[in-house]
Amino acid sequence: MCTVKRHLVWLAISVCGAAAGLLYPAFSATPPPPERFYYGFTMKGKLVGHLSVSITSGDAAHPRTIESVLSAKVRLLGSDYDIHKTESYRVDPVTRRIIRYESATTAGTVISGAIVTVEGGAARYFSKSDGRNWTVRLPSDVLFYDPFHRPYCNRDLPKTGQIKRYRFLDVEDGSLHNLRMTRTGTEELVLAGRHRCAVFEMFDENKVEKAVIWIDLESSRWVKMALPDGSTLSLADAAIVQKAARAVVDDMILTPVDARIPKYRDIASMKIRVKMRVSGEVVTPESLNTAGQRFQGTVRENLVEGVFEVRWPPHDHPAAAAFPARFDNASLSKYLLPEPGIESTDPDIRNLARHLTGGATNTWQAAQRLADWVAREIRPFAVGGSARQTLASRQGACQSYASLLAALCRSVGIPARLVSGCMYLPRDGRGFVGGHFWTEIYVGEAGWIAVDANHAEINVLDSGHIRLGTRAIPAPLEAQVLEYSLRQAR
């Protein structure tokens, strides 16, 4: 299932982003001595990789260095690929602030990374993925600090129940985020030794993501982290490097359901009970009710529990604007512009879109041609990249298909956006629900039309799709298909 692009590339990017990208205010704690240590990475209790960290002490003339390497070997949907991410920090020997950060990530065909340099109260950010540069002003309370040792947490929140907010620079998206830390207790852990730890809940208010971290009370090093998708990083000895083998992760990121529906593209309606945690954007019961989808249940801190009734109608001759079209509605303007991952001004994307839509008389006809090309010419793969990378490699995951189609549409003046949610899919004689991306295209009077080029669903979206939002990332916990119906052959 094409949950993977977001989920497992999130593994490669955000595991270290959570472990090493959250950069908090520095305090006057003594820097840790030179050392090397390791973490094991597990999903649903199964070891899938490891993170190694090395720290040098530095001196008055040379920066202290922190190097981390994440490695994992996975098999998903029959595809084998390796995940490898390196991160490097340079720490000023006097101020103990991080003055330079660099990362490089390879996950299947996806290559990404960033360089951040700090000077004069500002962070200069460079994205290796698309070559963009920008500057982020750092307020006085946002400082870079060793991400593996966090003495300020133990200092600022000595008692259970205490809450404090910090600001940090997220090195993956190059913007300032707000973090809410809550101390939830104290625990003894035996992980490469015995540790008495303070336990903190970390809530990223920008990404709407919650994680839990265990910080050793004596050394202030964190020894365990539970990530938003339920996976964990735990301190381990050096032998962990040899223990991690290639892991089949299908069942780790997909949630089984009790119904097997081989002709899933023909699902006309579905009633499904779900429990899922959502990050990326705030969802409410009201936002989950859209044309074609009804929700009854509760949403508490982005934990969705309830029943969806889904019935997406066919796109039978929708009322569409003439093509080429001019949409002057201000609310549509952002869906005509390029953005990270949707490089609609790329010459190759623009030339292809113009070629494919030549002679089209309305926006829906033009959009159909673009969607049909993406569905035919792009090969499915477990992970994928941006629109430009997808066009170059001719392969990708669900978000790759959705991004390329959105970029093609935007390049010829048709508003388009990515949407995210869940999708039902059969596999190996069983049914599953997992995270998914598809595209919505604005055609005029008929409004937004949903298209899933990854599954060649252009004229109708199957009703196994549950729409959550435009940036929502689901982690389904439980799912039960209550009833469904299939479309009759036409």
Beta strands, then each sheet from edge to edge (+ up, - down):
strand 1: 22-23
strand 2: 35-43
strand 3: 46-55
strand 4: 64-76
strand 5: 79-91
strand 6: 98-107
strand 7: 110-119
strand 8: 122-127
strand 9: 133-137
strand 10: 163-170
strand 11: 175-190
strand 12: 194-204
strand 13: 209-216
strand 14: 222-226
strand 15: 232-236
strand 16: 247-248
strand 17: 255-257
strand 18: 267-279
strand 19: 293-300
strand 20: 303-310
strand 21: 379-380
strand 22: 395-396
strand 23: 416-427
strand 24: 430-442
strand 25: 448-451
strand 26: 465-469
strand 27: 473-486
sheet 1: 1+ 10- 11+ 12- 13+ 14- 15+ 2- 3+ 4- 5+ 6- 7+ 8- 9+
sheet 2: 1+ 10- 11+ 12- 13+ 14- 15+ 2- 3+ 4- 16-
sheet 3: 17+ 24- 23+ 26-
sheet 4: 17+ 24- 25+
sheet 5: 19+ 20- 18+ 27-
sheet 6: 21+ 22+
end
